[in-house]
Amino acid sequence: MFRSNGNLTRKEAAAYLRISVRTLDHLAHEGDIPYSKLGNGPRARVLYQRRDLDAYLERTKVDPKRVARKILEGT
């Protein structure tokens, strides 16, 4: 399903992260996920590196024990 060279299209990157393409576009626009743009204009091809997506997932990973502790403490 995904390319072996690590480059993913918008649709592939969104599927990899299990989010919508619109959410991916928002994250990229906000600078949370780096991307490469090939060409100019509205039809330019946008590619994402799998390692950048993995880094984003690692940064945003939620620790279930920490969440449970906060709930129990009431904060």
N, CA, C and O atoms as a Tripos MOL2 file, in Angstrom:
@<TRIPOS>MOLECULE
protein
  300   299    75     0     0
PROTEIN
NO_CHARGES

@<TRIPOS>ATOM
      1 N           0.8120   -1.1970    0.0000 N.3       1 MET1
      2 CA          0.0000    0.0000    0.0000 C.3       1 MET1
      3 C           0.8540    1.2590    0.0000 C.2       1 MET1
      4 O           0.5660    2.1970   -0.7440 O.2       1 MET1
      5 N           1.9090    1.2960    0.8300 N.am      2 PHE2
      6 CA          2.7560    2.4760    0.9050 C.3       2 PHE2
      7 C           4.0410    2.2520    0.1180 C.2       2 PHE2
      8 O           4.5220    1.1250    0.0010 O.2       2 PHE2
      9 N           4.5750    3.3100   -0.4060 N.am      3 ARG3
     10 CA          5.7970    3.2280   -1.1980 C.3       3 ARG3
     11 C           6.9890    2.8200   -0.3260 C.2       3 ARG3
     12 O           7.0510    3.1560    0.8560 O.2       3 ARG3
     13 N           7.9130    2.1060   -0.9200 N.am      4 SER4
     14 CA          9.0740    1.6280   -0.1670 C.3       4 SER4
     15 C          10.1160    2.7240    0.0460 C.2       4 SER4
     16 O          10.9550    2.5960    0.9370 O.2       4 SER4
     17 N          10.0860    3.8030   -0.7490 N.am      5 ASN5
     18 CA         11.0910    4.8530   -0.6210 C.3       5 ASN5
     19 C          10.7890    5.8330    0.5130 C.2       5 ASN5
     20 O          11.5950    6.7270    0.7720 O.2       5 ASN5
     21 N           9.6680    5.6900    1.1840 N.am      6 GLY6
     22 CA          9.3560    6.5550    2.3150 C.3       6 GLY6
     23 C           8.5550    7.7850    1.9660 C.2       6 GLY6
     24 O           8.1060    8.4920    2.8680 O.2       6 GLY6
     25 N           8.3540    8.0710    0.6740 N.am      7 ASN7
     26 CA          7.5480    9.2160    0.2660 C.3       7 ASN7
     27 C           6.0870    8.8170    0.1770 C.2       7 ASN7
     28 O           5.7450    7.8490   -0.5020 O.2       7 ASN7
     29 N           5.2210    9.5590    0.8620 N.am      8 LEU8
     30 CA          3.7970    9.2620    0.8380 C.3       8 LEU8
     31 C           3.0240   10.4720    0.3290 C.2       8 LEU8
     32 O           3.3720   11.6140    0.6290 O.2       8 LEU8
     33 N           1.9790   10.2120   -0.4390 N.am      9 THR9
     34 CA          1.1000   11.2800   -0.8980 C.3       9 THR9
     35 C           0.2500   11.7590    0.2780 C.2       9 THR9
     36 O           0.3050   11.1820    1.3640 O.2       9 THR9
     37 N          -0.5220   12.7970    0.0630 N.am     10 ARG10
     38 CA         -1.4070   13.3070    1.1200 C.3      10 ARG10
     39 C          -2.3720   12.2290    1.5840 C.2      10 ARG10
     40 O          -2.5560   12.0250    2.7840 O.2      10 ARG10
     41 N          -2.9770   11.5500    0.6450 N.am     11 LYS11
     42 CA         -3.9500   10.5180    0.9750 C.3      11 LYS11
     43 C          -3.2930    9.3530    1.7290 C.2      11 LYS11
     44 O          -3.8440    8.8560    2.7110 O.2      11 LYS11
     45 N          -2.1270    8.9270    1.2700 N.am     12 GLU12
     46 CA         -1.4070    7.8460    1.9320 C.3      12 GLU12
     47 C          -0.9510    8.2490    3.3340 C.2      12 GLU12
     48 O          -1.0480    7.4590    4.2740 O.2      12 GLU12
     49 N          -0.4550    9.4790    3.4710 N.am     13 ALA13
     50 CA          0.0090    9.9610    4.7780 C.3      13 ALA13
     51 C          -1.1550   10.0450    5.7570 C.2      13 ALA13
     52 O          -1.0090    9.6770    6.9230 O.2      13 ALA13
     53 N          -2.2960   10.5200    5.3030 N.am     14 ALA14
     54 CA         -3.4760   10.6030    6.1710 C.3      14 ALA14
     55 C          -3.9080    9.2060    6.6100 C.2      14 ALA14
     56 O          -4.2540    9.0020    7.7730 O.2      14 ALA14
     57 N          -3.8910    8.2560    5.7010 N.am     15 ALA15
     58 CA         -4.2530    6.8780    6.0470 C.3      15 ALA15
     59 C          -3.2440    6.3000    7.0380 C.2      15 ALA15
     60 O          -3.6290    5.5960    7.9720 O.2      15 ALA15
     61 N          -1.9730    6.5880    6.8440 N.am     16 TYR16
     62 CA         -0.9200    6.1000    7.7390 C.3      16 TYR16
     63 C          -1.1270    6.6180    9.1600 C.2      16 TYR16
     64 O          -0.9330    5.8840   10.1290 O.2      16 TYR16
     65 N          -1.5240    7.8940    9.2800 N.am     17 LEU17
     66 CA         -1.7630    8.4930   10.5930 C.3      17 LEU17
     67 C          -3.1640    8.2210   11.1270 C.2      17 LEU17
     68 O          -3.4610    8.4930   12.2900 O.2      17 LEU17
     69 N          -4.0240    7.6790   10.2590 N.am     18 ARG18
     70 CA         -5.4270    7.4130   10.5940 C.3      18 ARG18
     71 C          -6.1720    8.7090   10.9430 C.2      18 ARG18
     72 O          -6.8950    8.7950   11.9360 O.2      18 ARG18
     73 N          -5.9610    9.7050   10.0840 N.am     19 ILE19
     74 CA         -6.6550   10.9870   10.2040 C.3      19 ILE19
     75 C          -7.1700   11.3600    8.8210 C.2      19 ILE19
     76 O          -6.8310   10.7080    7.8330 O.2      19 ILE19
     77 N          -7.9830   12.4010    8.7470 N.am     20 SER20
     78 CA         -8.4850   12.8410    7.4480 C.3      20 SER20
     79 C          -7.4120   13.6490    6.7190 C.2      20 SER20
     80 O          -6.4750   14.1570    7.3350 O.2      20 SER20
     81 N          -7.5630   13.7590    5.4110 N.am     21 VAL21
     82 CA         -6.6450   14.5680    4.6110 C.3      21 VAL21
     83 C          -6.7320   16.0260    5.0560 C.2      21 VAL21
     84 O          -5.7240   16.7320    5.0960 O.2      21 VAL21
     85 N          -7.9290   16.4650    5.3860 N.am     22 ARG22
     86 CA         -8.1110   17.8480    5.8430 C.3      22 ARG22
     87 C          -7.3340   18.1090    7.1420 C.2      22 ARG22
     88 O          -6.7050   19.1560    7.2910 O.2      22 ARG22
     89 N          -7.3810   17.1530    8.0800 N.am     23 THR23
     90 CA         -6.6300   17.3000    9.3260 C.3      23 THR23
     91 C          -5.1340   17.2950    9.0400 C.2      23 THR23
     92 O          -4.3890   18.0720    9.6380 O.2      23 THR23
     93 N          -4.6860   16.4340    8.1380 N.am     24 LEU24
     94 CA         -3.2780   16.4020    7.7460 C.3      24 LEU24
     95 C          -2.8550   17.7480    7.1700 C.2      24 LEU24
     96 O          -1.7970   18.2730    7.5190 O.2      24 LEU24
     97 N          -3.6840   18.3070    6.2870 N.am     25 ASP25
     98 CA         -3.3800   19.6160    5.6990 C.3      25 ASP25
     99 C          -3.2540   20.6780    6.7870 C.2      25 ASP25
    100 O          -2.3650   21.5280    6.7250 O.2      25 ASP25
    101 N          -4.1300   20.6340    7.7730 N.am     26 HIS26
    102 CA         -4.0850   21.6000    8.8800 C.3      26 HIS26
    103 C          -2.7850   21.4370    9.6810 C.2      26 HIS26
    104 O          -2.1250   22.4260    9.9990 O.2      26 HIS26
    105 N          -2.4220   20.2010   10.0030 N.am     27 LEU27
    106 CA         -1.1900   19.9490   10.7540 C.3      27 LEU27
    107 C           0.0340   20.4140    9.9760 C.2      27 LEU27
    108 O           0.9660   20.9740   10.5550 O.2      27 LEU27
    109 N           0.0330   20.1850    8.6760 N.am     28 ALA28
    110 CA          1.1500   20.6200    7.8350 C.3      28 ALA28
    111 C           1.2120   22.1460    7.7800 C.2      28 ALA28
    112 O           2.2910   22.7300    7.8810 O.2      28 ALA28
    113 N           0.0610   22.7840    7.6220 N.am     29 HIS29
    114 CA         -0.0050   24.2470    7.5560 C.3      29 HIS29
    115 C           0.4840   24.8820    8.8640 C.2      29 HIS29
    116 O           1.1360   25.9260    8.8480 O.2      29 HIS29
    117 N           0.1640   24.2440    9.9940 N.am     30 GLU30
    118 CA          0.5840   24.7450   11.3100 C.3      30 GLU30
    119 C           2.0540   24.4550   11.5920 C.2      30 GLU30
    120 O           2.6040   24.9670   12.5670 O.2      30 GLU30
    121 N           2.7000   23.6420   10.7540 N.am     31 GLY31
    122 CA          4.1100   23.3160   10.9370 C.3      31 GLY31
    123 C           4.3660   22.1150   11.8260 C.2      31 GLY31
    124 O           5.5120   21.8500   12.1910 O.2      31 GLY31
    125 N           3.3210   21.3830   12.1820 N.am     32 ASP32
    126 CA          3.4830   20.2160   13.0350 C.3      32 ASP32
    127 C           4.0800   19.0270   12.2810 C.2      32 ASP32
    128 O           4.7520   18.1830   12.8750 O.2      32 ASP32
    129 N           3.8340   18.9640   10.9800 N.am     33 ILE33
    130 CA          4.3530   17.8740   10.1530 C.3      33 ILE33
    131 C           5.0190   18.4870    8.9200 C.2      33 ILE33
    132 O           4.3570   19.1830    8.1500 O.2      33 ILE33
    133 N           6.3100   18.2410    8.7210 N.am     34 PRO34
    134 CA          6.9890   18.7720    7.5320 C.3      34 PRO34
    135 C           6.5510   18.0400    6.2570 C.2      34 PRO34
    136 O           6.1480   16.8780    6.3000 O.2      34 PRO34
    137 N           6.6390   18.7330    5.1390 N.am     35 TYR35
    138 CA          6.2760   18.1550    3.8430 C.3      35 TYR35
    139 C           7.1220   18.7730    2.7450 C.2      35 TYR35
    140 O           7.7600   19.8070    2.9400 O.2      35 TYR35
    141 N           7.1190   18.1280    1.5970 N.am     36 SER36
    142 CA          7.8070   18.6460    0.4180 C.3      36 SER36
    143 C           6.7670   18.9160   -0.6470 C.2      36 SER36
    144 O           5.8490   18.1220   -0.8520 O.2      36 SER36
    145 N           6.9140   20.0380   -1.3180 N.am     37 LYS37
    146 CA          5.9860   20.4160   -2.3660 C.3      37 LYS37
    147 C           6.7230   20.4070   -3.6960 C.2      37 LYS37
    148 O           7.7270   21.1010   -3.8630 O.2      37 LYS37
    149 N           6.2240   19.6230   -4.6360 N.am     38 LEU38
    150 CA          6.8370   19.5190   -5.9500 C.3      38 LEU38
    151 C           6.0130   20.3160   -6.9480 C.2      38 LEU38
    152 O           4.9110   19.9120   -7.3190 O.2      38 LEU38
    153 N           6.5470   21.4370   -7.3760 N.am     39 GLY39
    154 CA          5.8460   22.2910   -8.3090 C.3      39 GLY39
    155 C           5.2040   23.4720   -7.6100 C.2      39 GLY39
    156 O           5.3230   23.6440   -6.3970 O.2      39 GLY39
    157 N           4.5230   24.2800   -8.4040 N.am     40 ASN40
    158 CA          3.8550   25.4800   -7.8900 C.3      40 ASN40
    159 C           2.3710   25.4080   -8.2090 C.2      40 ASN40
    160 O           1.9400   24.6450   -9.0750 O.2      40 ASN40
    161 N           1.6180   26.1960   -7.5130 N.am     41 GLY41
    162 CA          0.1960   26.2870   -7.8030 C.3      41 GLY41
    163 C          -0.6360   25.2930   -7.0250 C.2      41 GLY41
    164 O          -0.1200   24.4970   -6.2410 O.2      41 GLY41
    165 N          -1.9340   25.3560   -7.2570 N.am     42 PRO42
    166 CA         -2.8610   24.5220   -6.4900 C.3      42 PRO42
    167 C          -2.7720   23.0300   -6.8000 C.2      42 PRO42
    168 O          -3.2150   22.2050   -6.0010 O.2      42 PRO42
    169 N          -2.2070   22.6780   -7.9490 N.am     43 ARG43
    170 CA         -2.1070   21.2630   -8.3110 C.3      43 ARG43
    171 C          -0.7320   20.6800   -8.0420 C.2      43 ARG43
    172 O          -0.4190   19.5860   -8.5100 O.2      43 ARG43
    173 N           0.0940   21.4020   -7.2900 N.am     44 ALA44
    174 CA          1.4370   20.9170   -6.9630 C.3      44 ALA44
    175 C           1.3320   19.6550   -6.1220 C.2      44 ALA44
    176 O           0.4210   19.5220   -5.3050 O.2      44 ALA44
    177 N           2.2430   18.7490   -6.3170 N.am     45 ARG45
    178 CA          2.2360   17.4780   -5.5800 C.3      45 ARG45
    179 C           2.8920   17.6870   -4.2140 C.2      45 ARG45
    180 O           3.9690   18.2760   -4.1140 O.2      45 ARG45
    181 N           2.2360   17.2000   -3.1750 N.am     46 VAL46
    182 CA          2.7410   17.3010   -1.8060 C.3      46 VAL46
    183 C           3.1000   15.9000   -1.3380 C.2      46 VAL46
    184 O           2.2970   14.9730   -1.4460 O.2      46 VAL46
    185 N           4.3250   15.7530   -0.8110 N.am     47 LEU47
    186 CA          4.7830   14.4580   -0.3270 C.3      47 LEU47
    187 C           5.2380   14.5760    1.1290 C.2      47 LEU47
    188 O           5.7440   15.6110    1.5640 O.2      47 LEU47
    189 N           5.0440   13.4940    1.8560 N.am     48 TYR48
    190 CA          5.4370   13.4080    3.2550 C.3      48 TYR48
    191 C           6.4130   12.2610    3.4230 C.2      48 TYR48
    192 O           6.2760   11.2220    2.7770 O.2      48 TYR48
    193 N           7.4020   12.4460    4.2920 N.am     49 GLN49
    194 CA          8.3470   11.3860    4.6060 C.3      49 GLN49
    195 C           7.7950   10.5500    5.7600 C.2      49 GLN49
    196 O           7.3100   11.0940    6.7530 O.2      49 GLN49
    197 N           7.8710    9.2380    5.6230 N.am     50 ARG50
    198 CA          7.3630    8.3520    6.6670 C.3      50 ARG50
    199 C           8.0570    8.6150    8.0010 C.2      50 ARG50
    200 O           7.4160    8.5360    9.0490 O.2      50 ARG50
    201 N           9.3540    8.9260    7.9810 N.am     51 ARG51
    202 CA         10.0750    9.1850    9.2310 C.3      51 ARG51
    203 C           9.5330   10.4340    9.9340 C.2      51 ARG51
    204 O           9.5240   10.4930   11.1640 O.2      51 ARG51
    205 N           9.0820   11.4320    9.1640 N.am     52 ASP52
    206 CA          8.4860   12.6290    9.7650 C.3      52 ASP52
    207 C           7.1320   12.3050   10.3920 C.2      52 ASP52
    208 O           6.7810   12.8510   11.4380 O.2      52 ASP52
    209 N           6.3800   11.4210    9.7530 N.am     53 LEU53
    210 CA          5.0920   11.0140   10.3080 C.3      53 LEU53
    211 C           5.2940   10.1970   11.5830 C.2      53 LEU53
    212 O           4.5530   10.3560   12.5530 O.2      53 LEU53
    213 N           6.3030    9.3190   11.5750 N.am     54 ASP54
    214 CA          6.6130    8.5310   12.7700 C.3      54 ASP54
    215 C           7.0490    9.4460   13.9170 C.2      54 ASP54
    216 O           6.6720    9.2250   15.0680 O.2      54 ASP54
    217 N           7.8370   10.4670   13.6040 N.am     55 ALA55
    218 CA          8.2810   11.4160   14.6280 C.3      55 ALA55
    219 C           7.0860   12.1770   15.2060 C.2      55 ALA55
    220 O           7.0320   12.4190   16.4120 O.2      55 ALA55
    221 N           6.1410   12.5520   14.3640 N.am     56 TYR56
    222 CA          4.9360   13.2310   14.8450 C.3      56 TYR56
    223 C           4.1510   12.3200   15.7850 C.2      56 TYR56
    224 O           3.6990   12.7550   16.8440 O.2      56 TYR56
    225 N           3.9890   11.0530   15.3970 N.am     57 LEU57
    226 CA          3.2660   10.1030   16.2390 C.3      57 LEU57
    227 C           3.9580    9.9390   17.5910 C.2      57 LEU57
    228 O           3.2940    9.8540   18.6240 O.2      57 LEU57
    229 N           5.2710    9.8950   17.5830 N.am     58 GLU58
    230 CA          6.0230    9.7440   18.8340 C.3      58 GLU58
    231 C           5.8640   10.9770   19.7240 C.2      58 GLU58
    232 O           5.7210   10.8520   20.9410 O.2      58 GLU58
    233 N           5.8910   12.1700   19.1170 N.am     59 ARG59
    234 CA          5.7350   13.4240   19.8880 C.3      59 ARG59
    235 C           4.3560   13.5480   20.5090 C.2      59 ARG59
    236 O           4.2030   14.1190   21.5890 O.2      59 ARG59
    237 N           3.3610   13.0190   19.8320 N.am     60 THR60
    238 CA          1.9800   13.2090   20.2930 C.3      60 THR60
    239 C           1.4340   11.9830   21.0180 C.2      60 THR60
    240 O           0.2440   11.9180   21.3270 O.2      60 THR60
    241 N           2.2980   11.0180   21.2870 N.am     61 LYS61
    242 CA          1.8560    9.8000   21.9690 C.3      61 LYS61
    243 C           1.3690   10.1440   23.3750 C.2      61 LYS61
    244 O           1.9900   10.9300   24.0920 O.2      61 LYS61
    245 N           0.2610    9.5460   23.7440 N.am     62 VAL62
    246 CA         -0.3320    9.7730   25.0610 C.3      62 VAL62
    247 C           0.0410    8.6010   25.9690 C.2      62 VAL62
    248 O          -0.0920    7.4390   25.5850 O.2      62 VAL62
    249 N           0.5070    8.9190   27.1680 N.am     63 ASP63
    250 CA          0.8460    7.8950   28.1490 C.3      63 ASP63
    251 C          -0.4030    7.5960   28.9750 C.2      63 ASP63
    252 O          -0.8310    8.4450   29.7570 O.2      63 ASP63
    253 N          -1.0010    6.4070   28.8210 N.am     64 PRO64
    254 CA         -2.2520    6.0860   29.5190 C.3      64 PRO64
    255 C          -2.1380    6.1650   31.0440 C.2      64 PRO64
    256 O          -3.0940    6.5580   31.7130 O.2      64 PRO64
    257 N          -0.9860    5.7990   31.5960 N.am     65 LYS65
    258 CA         -0.8020    5.8700   33.0530 C.3      65 LYS65
    259 C          -0.8420    7.3130   33.5380 C.2      65 LYS65
    260 O          -1.4150    7.6100   34.5860 O.2      65 LYS65
    261 N          -0.2290    8.2070   32.7660 N.am     66 ARG66
    262 CA         -0.2230    9.6220   33.1400 C.3      66 ARG66
    263 C          -1.6390   10.2000   33.0880 C.2      66 ARG66
    264 O          -2.0290   10.9760   33.9600 O.2      66 ARG66
    265 N          -2.3940    9.8220   32.0760 N.am     67 VAL67
    266 CA         -3.7760   10.2910   31.9430 C.3      67 VAL67
    267 C          -4.6150    9.7900   33.1080 C.2      67 VAL67
    268 O          -5.3850   10.5510   33.6930 O.2      67 VAL67
    269 N          -4.4700    8.4960   33.4510 N.am     68 ALA68
    270 CA         -5.2300    7.9180   34.5620 C.3      68 ALA68
    271 C          -4.8700    8.6130   35.8660 C.2      68 ALA68
    272 O          -5.7500    8.8750   36.6850 O.2      68 ALA68
    273 N          -3.5970    8.9160   36.0740 N.am     69 ARG69
    274 CA         -3.1590    9.6060   37.2940 C.3      69 ARG69
    275 C          -3.7980   10.9880   37.3870 C.2      69 ARG69
    276 O          -4.2420   11.3910   38.4620 O.2      69 ARG69
    277 N          -3.8490   11.7140   36.2790 N.am     70 LYS70
    278 CA         -4.4620   13.0480   36.2720 C.3      70 LYS70
    279 C          -5.9460   12.9600   36.5800 C.2      70 LYS70
    280 O          -6.4870   13.8110   37.2870 O.2      70 LYS70
    281 N          -6.6030   11.9440   36.0590 N.am     71 ILE71
    282 CA         -8.0380   11.7710   36.3290 C.3      71 ILE71
    283 C          -8.2570   11.4980   37.8010 C.2      71 ILE71
    284 O          -9.1590   12.0730   38.4110 O.2      71 ILE71
    285 N          -7.4460   10.6280   38.3800 N.am     72 LEU72
    286 CA         -7.5930   10.2890   39.7900 C.3      72 LEU72
    287 C          -7.2820   11.4830   40.7010 C.2      72 LEU72
    288 O          -7.8890   11.6400   41.7610 O.2      72 LEU72
    289 N          -6.3330   12.3170   40.2760 N.am     73 GLU73
    290 CA         -5.9790   13.5020   41.0730 C.3      73 GLU73
    291 C          -6.9880   14.6310   40.8870 C.2      73 GLU73
    292 O          -7.0300   15.5730   41.6790 O.2      73 GLU73
    293 N          -7.7910   14.5310   39.8460 N.am     74 GLY74
    294 CA         -8.7910   15.5600   39.5850 C.3      74 GLY74
    295 C          -8.2460   16.8070   38.9250 C.2      74 GLY74
    296 O          -8.8410   17.8780   39.0410 O.2      74 GLY74
    297 N          -7.1020   16.6850   38.2210 N.am     75 THR75
    298 CA         -6.5220   17.8510   37.5270 C.3      75 THR75
    299 C          -6.6630   17.7200   36.0540 C.2      75 THR75
    300 O          -6.2350   18.6040   35.3120 O.2      75 THR75
@<TRIPOS>BOND
     1     1     2 1
     2     2     3 1
     3     3     4 2
     4     3     5 am
     5     5     6 1
     6     6     7 1
     7     7     8 2
     8     7     9 am
     9     9    10 1
    10    10    11 1
    11    11    12 2
    12    11    13 am
    13    13    14 1
    14    14    15 1
    15    15    16 2
    16    15    17 am
    17    17    18 1
    18    18    19 1
    19    19    20 2
    20    19    21 am
    21    21    22 1
    22    22    23 1
    23    23    24 2
    24    23    25 am
    25    25    26 1
    26    26    27 1
    27    27    28 2
    28    27    29 am
    29    29    30 1
    30    30    31 1
    31    31    32 2
    32    31    33 am
    33    33    34 1
    34    34    35 1
    35    35    36 2
    36    35    37 am
    37    37    38 1
    38    38    39 1
    39    39    40 2
    40    39    41 am
    41    41    42 1
    42    42    43 1
    43    43    44 2
    44    43    45 am
    45    45    46 1
    46    46    47 1
    47    47    48 2
    48    47    49 am
    49    49    50 1
    50    50    51 1
    51    51    52 2
    52    51    53 am
    53    53    54 1
    54    54    55 1
    55    55    56 2
    56    55    57 am
    57    57    58 1
    58    58    59 1
    59    59    60 2
    60    59    61 am
    61    61    62 1
    62    62    63 1
    63    63    64 2
    64    63    65 am
    65    65    66 1
    66    66    67 1
    67    67    68 2
    68    67    69 am
    69    69    70 1
    70    70    71 1
    71    71    72 2
    72    71    73 am
    73    73    74 1
    74    74    75 1
    75    75    76 2
    76    75    77 am
    77    77    78 1
    78    78    79 1
    79    79    80 2
    80    79    81 am
    81    81    82 1
    82    82    83 1
    83    83    84 2
    84    83    85 am
    85    85    86 1
    86    86    87 1
    87    87    88 2
    88    87    89 am
    89    89    90 1
    90    90    91 1
    91    91    92 2
    92    91    93 am
    93    93    94 1
    94    94    95 1
    95    95    96 2
    96    95    97 am
    97    97    98 1
    98    98    99 1
    99    99   100 2
   100    99   101 am
   101   101   102 1
   102   102   103 1
   103   103   104 2
   104   103   105 am
   105   105   106 1
   106   106   107 1
   107   107   108 2
   108   107   109 am
   109   109   110 1
   110   110   111 1
   111   111   112 2
   112   111   113 am
   113   113   114 1
   114   114   115 1
   115   115   116 2
   116   115   117 am
   117   117   118 1
   118   118   119 1
   119   119   120 2
   120   119   121 am
   121   121   122 1
   122   122   123 1
   123   123   124 2
   124   123   125 am
   125   125   126 1
   126   126   127 1
   127   127   128 2
   128   127   129 am
   129   129   130 1
   130   130   131 1
   131   131   132 2
   132   131   133 am
   133   133   134 1
   134   134   135 1
   135   135   136 2
   136   135   137 am
   137   137   138 1
   138   138   139 1
   139   139   140 2
   140   139   141 am
   141   141   142 1
   142   142   143 1
   143   143   144 2
   144   143   145 am
   145   145   146 1
   146   146   147 1
   147   147   148 2
   148   147   149 am
   149   149   150 1
   150   150   151 1
   151   151   152 2
   152   151   153 am
   153   153   154 1
   154   154   155 1
   155   155   156 2
   156   155   157 am
   157   157   158 1
   158   158   159 1
   159   159   160 2
   160   159   161 am
   161   161   162 1
   162   162   163 1
   163   163   164 2
   164   163   165 am
   165   165   166 1
   166   166   167 1
   167   167   168 2
   168   167   169 am
   169   169   170 1
   170   170   171 1
   171   171   172 2
   172   171   173 am
   173   173   174 1
   174   174   175 1
   175   175   176 2
   176   175   177 am
   177   177   178 1
   178   178   179 1
   179   179   180 2
   180   179   181 am
   181   181   182 1
   182   182   183 1
   183   183   184 2
   184   183   185 am
   185   185   186 1
   186   186   187 1
   187   187   188 2
   188   187   189 am
   189   189   190 1
   190   190   191 1
   191   191   192 2
   192   191   193 am
   193   193   194 1
   194   194   195 1
   195   195   196 2
   196   195   197 am
   197   197   198 1
   198   198   199 1
   199   199   200 2
   200   199   201 am
   201   201   202 1
   202   202   203 1
   203   203   204 2
   204   203   205 am
   205   205   206 1
   206   206   207 1
   207   207   208 2
   208   207   209 am
   209   209   210 1
   210   210   211 1
   211   211   212 2
   212   211   213 am
   213   213   214 1
   214   214   215 1
   215   215   216 2
   216   215   217 am
   217   217   218 1
   218   218   219 1
   219   219   220 2
   220   219   221 am
   221   221   222 1
   222   222   223 1
   223   223   224 2
   224   223   225 am
   225   225   226 1
   226   226   227 1
   227   227   228 2
   228   227   229 am
   229   229   230 1
   230   230   231 1
   231   231   232 2
   232   231   233 am
   233   233   234 1
   234   234   235 1
   235   235   236 2
   236   235   237 am
   237   237   238 1
   238   238   239 1
   239   239   240 2
   240   239   241 am
   241   241   242 1
   242   242   243 1
   243   243   244 2
   244   243   245 am
   245   245   246 1
   246   246   247 1
   247   247   248 2
   248   247   249 am
   249   249   250 1
   250   250   251 1
   251   251   252 2
   252   251   253 am
   253   253   254 1
   254   254   255 1
   255   255   256 2
   256   255   257 am
   257   257   258 1
   258   258   259 1
   259   259   260 2
   260   259   261 am
   261   261   262 1
   262   262   263 1
   263   263   264 2
   264   263   265 am
   265   265   266 1
   266   266   267 1
   267   267   268 2
   268   267   269 am
   269   269   270 1
   270   270   271 1
   271   271   272 2
   272   271   273 am
   273   273   274 1
   274   274   275 1
   275   275   276 2
   276   275   277 am
   277   277   278 1
   278   278   279 1
   279   279   280 2
   280   279   281 am
   281   281   282 1
   282   282   283 1
   283   283   284 2
   284   283   285 am
   285   285   286 1
   286   286   287 1
   287   287   288 2
   288   287   289 am
   289   289   290 1
   290   290   291 1
   291   291   292 2
   292   291   293 am
   293   293   294 1
   294   294   295 1
   295   295   296 2
   296   295   297 am
   297   297   298 1
   298   298   299 1
   299   299   300 2
@<TRIPOS>SUBSTRUCTURE
     1 MET1         2 RESIDUE 1 A MET
     2 PHE2         6 RESIDUE 1 A PHE
     3 ARG3        10 RESIDUE 1 A ARG
     4 SER4        14 RESIDUE 1 A SER
     5 ASN5        18 RESIDUE 1 A ASN
     6 GLY6        22 RESIDUE 1 A GLY
     7 ASN7        26 RESIDUE 1 A ASN
     8 LEU8        30 RESIDUE 1 A LEU
     9 THR9        34 RESIDUE 1 A THR
    10 ARG10       38 RESIDUE 1 A ARG
    11 LYS11       42 RESIDUE 1 A LYS
    12 GLU12       46 RESIDUE 1 A GLU
    13 ALA13       50 RESIDUE 1 A ALA
    14 ALA14       54 RESIDUE 1 A ALA
    15 ALA15       58 RESIDUE 1 A ALA
    16 TYR16       62 RESIDUE 1 A TYR
    17 LEU17       66 RESIDUE 1 A LEU
    18 ARG18       70 RESIDUE 1 A ARG
    19 ILE19       74 RESIDUE 1 A ILE
    20 SER20       78 RESIDUE 1 A SER
    21 VAL21       82 RESIDUE 1 A VAL
    22 ARG22       86 RESIDUE 1 A ARG
    23 THR23       90 RESIDUE 1 A THR
    24 LEU24       94 RESIDUE 1 A LEU
    25 ASP25       98 RESIDUE 1 A ASP
    26 HIS26      102 RESIDUE 1 A HIS
    27 LEU27      106 RESIDUE 1 A LEU
    28 ALA28      110 RESIDUE 1 A ALA
    29 HIS29      114 RESIDUE 1 A HIS
    30 GLU30      118 RESIDUE 1 A GLU
    31 GLY31      122 RESIDUE 1 A GLY
    32 ASP32      126 RESIDUE 1 A ASP
    33 ILE33      130 RESIDUE 1 A ILE
    34 PRO34      134 RESIDUE 1 A PRO
    35 TYR35      138 RESIDUE 1 A TYR
    36 SER36      142 RESIDUE 1 A SER
    37 LYS37      146 RESIDUE 1 A LYS
    38 LEU38      150 RESIDUE 1 A LEU
    39 GLY39      154 RESIDUE 1 A GLY
    40 ASN40      158 RESIDUE 1 A ASN
    41 GLY41      162 RESIDUE 1 A GLY
    42 PRO42      166 RESIDUE 1 A PRO
    43 ARG43      170 RESIDUE 1 A ARG
    44 ALA44      174 RESIDUE 1 A ALA
    45 ARG45      178 RESIDUE 1 A ARG
    46 VAL46      182 RESIDUE 1 A VAL
    47 LEU47      186 RESIDUE 1 A LEU
    48 TYR48      190 RESIDUE 1 A TYR
    49 GLN49      194 RESIDUE 1 A GLN
    50 ARG50      198 RESIDUE 1 A ARG
    51 ARG51      202 RESIDUE 1 A ARG
    52 ASP52      206 RESIDUE 1 A ASP
    53 LEU53      210 RESIDUE 1 A LEU
    54 ASP54      214 RESIDUE 1 A ASP
    55 ALA55      218 RESIDUE 1 A ALA
    56 TYR56      222 RESIDUE 1 A TYR
    57 LEU57      226 RESIDUE 1 A LEU
    58 GLU58      230 RESIDUE 1 A GLU
    59 ARG59      234 RESIDUE 1 A ARG
    60 THR60      238 RESIDUE 1 A THR
    61 LYS61      242 RESIDUE 1 A LYS
    62 VAL62      246 RESIDUE 1 A VAL
    63 ASP63      250 RESIDUE 1 A ASP
    64 PRO64      254 RESIDUE 1 A PRO
    65 LYS65      258 RESIDUE 1 A LYS
    66 ARG66      262 RESIDUE 1 A ARG
    67 VAL67      266 RESIDUE 1 A VAL
    68 ALA68      270 RESIDUE 1 A ALA
    69 ARG69      274 RESIDUE 1 A ARG
    70 LYS70      278 RESIDUE 1 A LYS
    71 ILE71      282 RESIDUE 1 A ILE
    72 LEU72      286 RESIDUE 1 A LEU
    73 GLU73      290 RESIDUE 1 A GLU
    74 GLY74      294 RESIDUE 1 A GLY
    75 THR75      298 RESIDUE 1 A THR
